[in-house]
Amino acid sequence: MDGRRRLAFLFASVGAVAAVLMILLPMALANAGGSGDPLVTQAVAGVAIALAAVFALWRIVDGSILRSLTALAGEARVIGHGTVAARVPPERYAALAPLPQAINELGEKLAAARSDIDEAVASSTAVVQEQKSRLSTLLRDLHEGVLVCNQQHQILLYNQAALTLLHLTGDLGLGRNLLQVVTRAPVLHTLERLTLRVKDGRHHSHSMGVTAEFVAATTDGRYLLQGRMSLILKEEDVITGYVVTFDDVTAELAALGKRDAVLRAATEGFRPPVANLRAAAETLSDNPDLDRESRRAFEQVILEECAALANRLESVTGDYRSIITGAWPMSDIHSGNLINLVIARVVAAGGPNITLTGLPQWLHGDSYSLVVLLDHLVGRLGEVTGAKNFDLSAETGGSWVFVDISWSGTPVASSLVDSWMEQPLPDALGGLTVTDVLQHHRSELWCDAPRPGLARMRVPLPPTEQLHGHADRAPPSARPEFFDFSLLHQPIATAELGRTPLDKLTFVVFDTETTGLRPSDGDEIIQIAGVRIVNGRILTGETFSQLVDPGRPIPPETIRFHGVTDDMVRGKPRASVVLPQFHLFVSGAVLVAHNAAFDLKFLKMKEKVSGVRFDHPVLDTMLLSRQLQGPDADHTLDGIAKRMGIQVVDRHTALGDSLLTAAIFLRFVDMLREQNVITLDDAIRSANILVELHARERAF
């Protein structure tokens, strides 16, 4: 029963008692023989008045207080679920003051407390999310497969490397039992070892603590895994689960088996032919008077056994080289990064000047030992030849990537190069020699003269084992042949510049990436890059590459071609800032581009806002291709590169396309010379003729 009902019941009870008294009292007086006494009449009237007063008081209390309290209770419940701005109108409950104000103050404190709790929860959630993100990043970047399991061997967490190492397709599946994908016995045995170590308290003093290594296999037995198990402990050394890291050691263990076979072949395998040789030699030595036929027979035995020994030695040597090559840690290396590391090392030691030239390539090897090797070779070549300037480049050829050290002069004698082979390399791990590093890469080295007056040392290295760059991008975009005749029809260059042979000029080969193909309709530059060519060499170390904020969204259909997203250009400088920098980079150079009018159109439309003019002589490799190969050939960069056997690296980036165009242009310079196009004037004149012919073709 609520308070209001109890109070109403109390008033009703009082009224009932009063009514009973009014009835019983006159009856009692009458029975006593009394007559109507005025006092009795007054008493009865008083009781009636009291009864009326009680009823009136009840109506006042019920209407003014109890109903207001009920309404106030309802509003208080609403405030308890409201915000800090929720209020009870004090004027509505003036009779109950200061209760409404107290409820408002409690509501404010409750809302503030709730807000503080929400902020604390949000902050803690953000911290947990950040830690989760860091953990995810760490696990994703680890080469080892990582799995976290509970004591029932259910997988609670894993990374992508675990899927790869276990050779599973799709998800591993949280909650899946580890023993369904890895052989049971090694895992159970290792967990038992560690559990006993913790139970005995030996994990505090043990060198590996709560960690142990083991070898397991995938359940199909095809792959061997090197595992490391670490227990997860909570307070009082209670085991709650374990973490397992895996690495695929199938190849390593196979190499160990092969190494054992090579050792047996190099020891036990040589015993029979050596014993036969010794017996034949001793027989000849002990019997100097043997007849001619017998002596010839023993000599034949010696020759055959020597041949067998030579063949066996060659076989063992080949197996040995295969083992040390496969066992040495290798990775894919970008030649530009490799050569820049060599340059930094040579410069730090005060060695000769090195210029990075040529197209970048991907190769496979041990980066550190190769840097040490190339640094050593540059130093030796500098001492022997006296050269102060060397070019370093990488070039594909057949099944190898050739890293070339070039200089002006003559090749070094092979006998001198051979004398360097067993020299320990400074700072090399384990005292490696030149021969050791070459054998790890199944390589060798030699010197030759690619042309008169130029010498080089070649170091062939294995190519990359996988595609790099942007092989996952869409095919080349359908960038149209863009002929703006006012841009392509150029005046003959002036005086000395025009008469300069092409192979003596300085060029900047450049390319742009844009939001689309229509500069006049608002498309903008999003990336511009260039590379310098000096004296017929691509100076890979002298490049310009800059992302540009276009001031507008990049259409999704173009992103799949160039890979540049809105996030990548956000905060980058605008074209009005970048183009003056690029103008400074190309100062004094002849510009070269593929489908040059397209890129020039974007530059010309930005001349006013950037405050610079691009009035350089320009050569277009697409026009040169039409001149050299006829109008019906494939004149795209990819088509030309394929015909010329030029490997495409980092295609569909501004810098990657600039480097590819530069390599094509140098080949074209040689081809133009055969057509008696020697100077810049010759090239511009022939290009102008093609532009005129193309204009007439379009007119018809």
ABEGO torsion letter per residue (X at the ends): XBAAAAAAAAAAAAAAAAAAAAAAAAAAAAAAGBBBBAAAAAAAAAAAAAAAAAAAAAAAAAAAAAAAAAAAAAAAAAAAABBAABBBBAAAAAAAOAAAAAAAAAAAAAAAAAAAAAAAAAAAAAAAAAAAAAAAAAAAABABBBBBBBAAGBBABBBAAAAAAAGBBEBAEBGBBAAAABBAAAAAAAAAAAAAAAAAGAAAABAAEABBBBBBBBAAGABBBBBBBBBBBBBGGBBAEBBBBBBBAAAAAAAAAAAAAAAAAAAAAAAAAAAAAAAAAAAAAABAABBAAAAAAAAAAAAAAAAAAAAAAAAAAAAAAAAAAAABBBBBBBAAAAAAAAAAAAAAAGBBBBBBBEBBBBBBEBAAAAAAAAAAAAAAAAAAAGBABBBBBBBBBEABBBBBBBBBEBBBBAAAAAAAAABBBBGBBGGBBAAAAAAAAGBBBBBBBABBGBBBBBBBBBBBABBBEAAABBBBBBBBBBBBAAAABBBBBBEAAAABBAAABBBBBBBBBBABABAAAGBBBABBBBBBBBGGBBBAABBBBBBBBAGBBBBAAAAAAAGBBAAAABGBBBAAAAAAAAAAAABGBBBBBBGAAAAAAAAAAAAAAAGBBBABBBBBAAAAAAAAAEAABBABAAAAAAAAGBBBBGBGBAAAAAAAAAAAAAAAAAAAAAAGBABAAAAAAAAAAAAAAAAAAAAX
